[in-house]
Amino acid sequence: MAIVNKNLKFLRVQQGMTQKQLAEKLGLKQAAIGAYEEERATPPLASLLDIMKIFNVNLDDLVKQDLSRISEKERKSMSSGKREVLAITVDSNNKENVELVSHKASAGYLSGYQDPEFVKDLPKISMPILPKNKTYRAFEIQGDSMLPIQPGSIIFGEYLENIGSIKNGKLYILVTKQDGIVFKRVFNFIQSEGKLLLVSDNRQYEPYAIDMNDVLELWVAKAFFSTQFPDLQNTNASVDHLAHTVLSLQSEVQRLKKKT
């Protein structure tokens, strides 16, 4: 476990924090921090969990990776790759519910998504055709950026714990700090830059990048329900549209690389 001790000292020094300051944050004596850093003792799990929060690192990275050999940008990407613990509810048969986040509830969801009490009060809906033993949530989408899927449609998403599992071009619901709940095609080939590229199916909307750290929750789209049939005249799933999208993505990647 010596890597943990080394990482603790590295993170503390990098943040310009003294042993005394770190000890106070952890509710420990300074001597304990000294013992950890000198490899005379190993932090208990409770302290490791607090260290994770203080320095914004994952437990796996803290105990397995030599963080001194990883750039700060890469560490942010790693830490953003794994989501927080998901709040869920179950029915009387101990089966996970599918909660509906309506457009009206979307603003409150940004602050209450980790609160079991908030999640418990969301409406519950059934989608029997979804595969079992997965965690799902339903989101009401707004706007026309994903035509032919109509505004007001309900998108059923399967919870994705790791951003690194994103498959380029697939549909995802992202709960983000800055833009709220968005439904887009996601590309992670600029993940090394700590960013994701979001693309609309409606070509009137340009692709744009967001920081991975901005993502609070990630759901891969599995099904949708709508009271309106798709308008074929607005369907953009054509070869020309796909070619246009690829060119736009290439341009966006080049622009982002020039900025870094």
N, C-alpha and C positions, 0 to 999 in steps of 0.2 A: 504493500500500500504506500510505498515511499513516494510514488508519483503524486498522491494527494497532498502530502506535506510540501513537496516542491511547488505544486500549483498554488497552494495557499499563500506561500511567501511571494510567489511571482505576482499574483493578483493583488495582494496587499500593497506591494511596492509600486506596482504599475499605477494604482489609484492614489498614490501619495499618502497612504494611510499608515500611521504608526501601529505598533503592536498593541499599545494601550487603547487606541481608538477602536481597533477591530475587536478587542476584548470587550469593550463597553457595548458595542453593537450586538455581540453574541451573548452578553450576560455572563462572561467568564472573567477569570483573573488573567492579567498579562502573562504570568508565568505559564499558563496553559497554552497560549499562543506560541510562546517561545519553545515549549516542549514539542508542539506540533511541527513547527518549522525546522527544528533540529532533529526531527525523526525519532524523538524519544517517546512519543505517544502518537496515537492516531485519533483524529476527531470522531466522536460518536455520530451516529446517524442523525440525531436531532441537530447537532451543530452543522453537519454537512448540508442539511436542508436549509438552514439559515444562511450558510455561505453561498449556496446556489442563488438565493434571493438577493443577497447583498451585491454579488458580482455578476448577476444575470448569466449564469452558466448552467448547463444541464448536468445532472448527476453522473451520467455515463462519461461525459467529457471530463468532468472533474476528477474521476477516479481512474480513467483509462488513457487520456490524452495528455501529452506534454504540451501544455498551453503556451509555454514560452517559445515553442517552435511554430506556432500558428499566428498569422496576422490578426489584427483586431477585426478587420472586415470579415475574415473567415470565421472567427469566433462568433460574431453577430449572426452570420448565416447559419452556423451550427445551432446556436441557441434558439433561433427562430424556427428551426426545422421541426421542433416538437412542441405540441400544443399543451396548454394547461389542462388540468383535470376537468372533464366534461360533466356538467350537471344534467342528470337524467331523472325520469320518474318511471314507475312501473305500475301495472294494473293489479287487480286482485289475484291474478294467476302468476304474478311476479314476472310478467312479460313487459319489456320496455315499450312505453308509449311512443307514438309519433306526434310530437307537439307541432302546432301550427303557429308560425310567426307571421301574423298578418301585417299588411302595410301600416296599419294603425299602431301595432305593437313594436314595429321595427326600431323606433327611436329608443324605447325603453329597453329593448333587448341588448343594446350596446353596453348598457351599464348593468343589466341584470342577467346576462347570459351565464354567469357562473354561480348565480344565486338559486339554490334548489327551490326556494319559496316562490320566486318569480317564475321559474320554469314550470312549477307545479300548477300555477294559475293559467297557463296558456291553454287554449283549446286543444283537444285531442281528436285526431282523425285516424281512420283506418285505411290501409292500403295492403290488402291481403296478398297481392301478387309479388310484393317485394320479398327477396330472399330473407330467410330467418337468420337469427343469431348475429344481426348487425344493428348498429345504432343509426336511426334515421330522424330527420327533422324536415318539416315542410315550410317553405317560404313563399309568400306572395310577392311576385315581382311587379315592378312598375316601369313605365316608359317603353319606348319602342326600339331600344338598342339591340334587342335580340330577336327581332322579327325573322321568321314568321311566328315565333312564339309570342302570343298576344299579351299586352299589359293586363294585369290581374290574374294571370295564370299562376297555379300553385306548382312549385318545383319541389320534388322530393329528393333530398340529398342524404347520402351515406357519409357518416363522419370519417374524416381522414386525419389521422393523428400526426403524420409526418409530411411536411411540405416536400421533402425529397421524393415522395412517392407520386408526385404530380406527373401525369402523362401529357406531353405537349399536344395542344389542340383540343383536349377534352373539355367538357362543360363543368364548371364548378360554381358553387355559391361561396362567396368570401364575406366574412364578417370583419370589417376593417375599422380601424380607429378614425381614419380621416373621411372615408367615403360612405361609411355605413355598410349596408348589406348590398352587395353587387353580384350579378349573375353574368359570367363571361366565359369565354374560352381562355384558358391559361397556358402560357408557355414558360418553361423554367430554364431555357437555355441561356439566360443571363443570371442564373442563380449564383454564379461565382462573384457577381457584382452586388450580391445581396438584394436583388430585385426580381420581380416577376412581371411578365408582360401580359396585359389583359386586352383581349380582342373582342369586339362586338360582331355579331353576324350581320347587322345592318351596316352596310359600307359607308353610310353617312357619318358614322362615328369612327374617329381615328383611334388606333391602338395607343395605349399609354402604359407606363411602367409604375409600379408601386414598390415600396420597400417591403421586404419580407417581414420585418419587425412590425409592420403596420397591420398584419393579419392576426386577428384574434381567434377565429375559427375557420375551418376549411371543410367544405362538404362537396363530394363529387356527385353530380346530378345523375339520378337513376331513372326518374320518370316525371311526368308532369300531367296536370289536369287543367282543362280550360273549358269555359262555356262557349268559346268561339273556335270555329275551325280555322286552321291556317289559311291565309290569303295567298294563293299560289302566285299572284302577281308580285307579291313582295318577297317571295322566296329567293334567298341569295345563295343557296347551296348549289352553285353552278361551277363549272370549271373556270369560267372567267373570274368569278368572285374569289375562288380559292387562289388563283394566280395573283389577283390583286392583293389578297391578304398576305401571301408569302412575300411579295415585294415590299409591302408596308412594314412587315416584321423585320426584314433585312435592313431597311432604311432606319428603323427605330433602334436596332441593335448598334448600327454604326454611329448613330447620333449619341447614344448612351456611352459608348466606348470613348468617343472624343471628349466627353465631359469628365471622364475619370482620369 
